[in-house]
Amino acid sequence: MGAPFGAAGPYGVPEPAAHQVEGCRTMDELAYQPATRLAGMIRRRELSPVELVEACLDRIERRNPAVNAFVTVCAEEALDAARRAEREVLTGEPLPPLHGLPIGIKDLDPVAGIRTTQASYAFENEVPEAGGVSAERLIQAGAIVVGKTNTPEFGHKAITDNFLFGPTSTPFDLAANAGGSSGGSAAAVAEGLVPLAQGSDAGGSLRVPGSLCGVFALMGTFGRVPTVVRPNAFGLLNPMVCYGPIARTVEDGVLMFDVLAGPHARDPYSLPEAPGRLSDALRRPLTGMRVAYSPDLGGFPVEPEVASVVRESLGALIDDGAEVVEVEIKLPRPHQEFTALWRRLQAVRQVEFITRMRRAGVDVLAHRERMAPTYLELLDMGARPSAVDYRLEDILRTELLDSLEDVFDQYDLIVSPVTSVARIANAPDRTTVGPSEVAGQRVNPLVGWCLTGLYNFIGSPAATVPAGYTPAGLPVGLQVAARRFDEPQVVAACAAMERRRPWHEGYQRLELRREREG
């Protein structure tokens, strides 16, 4: 141990001096180190994968009860994997990009041999024999799964709370929710329990908790990260579901995204190999980039404190050379209609799931008394439309596509708030939802306060990047979206935000507060 750190990370991006640590041994010392730095330490034999996983498990044991990010911890399996990873380091052979890094996997997504509940009593003891593509690619890239992270029941709302495990809190306010549906993953990364976590996004499920937990989250173009699902390989289209990374730095998220992305023959929607690694965009200057700033994304209500943080953050893009223009986005229908559309499509998908499970011999509704009322309402809604009604929903999606493409004809990016609010209080009875009114407008409490689902309707890439903090110290995210296939533009803008206005001191303040609280 003890060789000096290099001046740059694996992708050639200089690392802040504040991140440089030597001879660290505890997770509290390692907790907020970038994943790229930890991976470099492992390669240089300055840090053992066993040491890192042990420290991670120790911090989870001490810190997880407060945030409830992990709902299943597989300590022995993780330590066995770490010992194998350590032996592979000692061989001197080339190592995969995530070698030895502990990660969390969202509890909706299967990992072979690890309990996957989908936050439902119906699957409380389910242990899948095979893992999903995202988890398998991460494991093949050397990552070590330390556990499964909390999510709402079957991912049906933008809040992480359920009857089985209870709510997940944002580390910045333990009485407030982390957002969802990848809330456990976002809280785990923000609390320094793991350097990286995986999530999925059907209407904001990466970006919403990323914003409320003050971390970076990236949803690629639909099909960029493959999703192999059976028995219905075409089942994740309405609305479009994407898998992606949650990380504390843009570089870390891109490192993970490059592992996840790439075609898969068993996914009929997977895209061909991208022309280059997404990491190539990390140091791209924004000179000449045209950015459309929409304070409300076509009419969504936004609380003033959120709007103020987002507007002030735009200076980072301007400082890096971008031209930022405030625009009025003209949605073809009021925002409430798009929220209603998302709920109808999600409802049909959930009815399909329940029906498929019943045909396979699993009666999910046998647990009705222990299921979220909001989920049961979705099932009632999903049983109503005719096949023709369901097909006609795509007309409204087409109108939305044309509306947003009109903006992308003139601008490289659209930026906006991620959510209407910065804080959602956890309910004491495990039924947390969002607000039903924002800035005097009625919104649906499940998802209507999220300015995110529009991009799932059209398959565009979008990210959340920390924009700043409210006067109460709560994080606010900036949503950055681009035309399909333009992930490099999104990453370039997010990386510029991090260069110009780094947010990592927020984690340091969080750590100091935890120390004071004991």
Secondary structure, 3 states (H helix, E strand, C coil): CCCCCCCECCCCCECCHHHCCCCCCCHHHHCCCCHHHHHHHHHCCCCCHHHHHHHHHHHHHHHHHHHCCEEEECHHHHHHHHHHHHHHHHHCCCCCCCCCCEEEEECCCCECCECCCCCCHHHCCCCCCCCCHHHHHHHHCCCEEEEEECCCHHHCCCCCCCCCCCCCEECCEEEEECCCCCHHHHHHHHCCCCCEEEEEECCCCCHHHHHHHCCEEEECCCCCCCCCCCCCCCCCCCCCCEEEEEECCHHHHHHHHHHHCCCCCCCCCCCCCCCCCHHHHCCCCCCCCEEEECCCCCCCCCCHHHHHHHHHHHHHHHHCCCEEEECCCCCCCCHHHHHHHHHHHHHHHHHHHHHHHHHCCCCHHHHHHHCCHHHHHHHHHHCCCCHHHHHHHHHHHHHHHHHHHHHHCCCCEEEEECECCCCCECCCCCCCCCCCEECCEECCCCCCCECCHHHHHHCCCEEEEEEEECCCCCEEEEEEEECCCCHHHHHHHHHHHHHHCCCCHHHHHHHHHHHHHC
